[in-house]
Amino acid sequence: MGCCQSSMLLRVGERETHPEKEKEREKEKEQAYGNHQRQSEGGEGDGEKEVVDFSFSEFSLAELKAATNNFSSEYIVSESGEKAPNLVYKGRLQNQSRWIAVKKFSKSAWPDPKQFVEEASGVGKLRHPRLANLIGYCCDGDERLLVAEYMPNDTLAKHLFHWETQTIEWAMRLRVALYIAQALHYCSSEGRPLYHDLNAYRVLFDQEGDPRLSCFGFMKNSRDGKSYSTNLAYTPPEYLRNGRVTPESVIYSFGTVLLDLLSGKHIPPSHALDMIQGKNNMLLMDSHLEGKFSTEEATVVVNLASKCLQYEPRERPDTKDLVTTLAPLHTKPDVRSHIMLGIPKHEEVPSTPQRPLSAMGEACSRMDLTAIHQILVATHYRDDEGTNELSFQEWTQQMRDMLEARKRGDYAFRDKDFKTAIDNYSQSVLSVM
């Protein structure tokens, strides 16, 4: 079905097991999940929700075309729309109710199909409720596509920088910081510590309003991409020196996200650090919060951001430190995220089973008159010439005009003069209105 060996898929989810290492890994997972895992049973709280059991698999290009209405522009969900170098579409697989997100890379990206499949398979092993999980890929000819869980409630950037009815309340901002820290800590414990270009556009909100980290950022750099697409002012200093992403670079980027949450604006780290060093912490705070936040909690977040943004990578905290610092600040675990965001809970609506279009249906959907003509000729289509000879007494001049116009349209259609055919068919319709 694509350019990949099925044996590659067999490696997905496999892991060499060692009892001692497994115990360590379980402890790391417990830290990554935090106390919310223990709150998940029975209750109205924001406890840990179950990860949807999407098995990682290979999709055919035909499946993804059908899911996205042939990659229709109406299905594009990328923040930059059609201007994005690698477009993201929403879609719905046939006979499934859940939506998916499909990232379609440009032709020059990932020229090596084996490298693409191996990288996607590695990211596909990750499964966590704090992630928008990768559930598959497509590698067909020059096409390279990733398939992930679809998050219907926009990005953190949209809610922070371009909100319409209400800004994000302080408790929700703390939840975002904690959940993304937990996602990074989990992935680090699973051997995937590198995340490319972590920013507010990579934080997505699911159907319940919970923040999740996009899995696309775990895919390492492809030929046409850059590890950091943001302004150089927000790029880790060591990346500017050597062009390499390290775990410490990810922590630096997390610090920029903390600044976004504090200020509600995209402030260059150098400016923010000047404010912090001048003990002007409150100047950082988003005025739209109208003072509705804890000064003590804000101070903790400001100090953590300052540590993340240290020039020397070795002076920055690790992901475990992030979770340890932020977990005590999560003071509203019983309030659902969609309530704090001020959005309705998004319910999945079962889809109507899709049926493949006939050849004529496909041609009509493309408005391809040449293909329609060929199909009609192949099926021995005959127009009504000679079968509708009607007397003057039976029909009025208006009806004769209609028939003549239709006949001229038939002649033009057979000759592939589609413009004349359309003009005459239109005239025949209008003559009886």
Secondary structure, 3 states (H helix, E strand, C coil): CCCCCHHHHHCCCCCCCCHHHHHHHHHHHHHHHHHHHHHCCCCCCCCCCCCCCCCCEECCHHHHHHHCCCCCHHHECCCCHHHCCCEEEEEECCCCCCEEEEEECCCCCCCCHHHHHHHHHHHHCCCCCCEECEEEEEEECCEEEEEEECCCCCEHHHHHHCCCCCCCCHHHHHHHHHHHHHHHHHHHHCCCCCCCCCCHHHEEECCCCCEEEEHHHHCCCCCCCCCCCCCHHHCCHHHHHHCCCCHHHHHHHHHHHHHHHHHCCCCCHHHHHHHHHCCCHHHHCCHHHCCCCCHHHHHHHHHHHHHHCCCCHHHCCCHHHHHHHHHHHCCCCCCCHHHHHCCCCCCCCCCCCCCCCCHHHHHHHHCCHHHHHHHHHHCCCCCCCCCCCCCCCCCCHHHHHHHHHHHHHHHHHHCCCHHHHHHHHHHHHHCCC
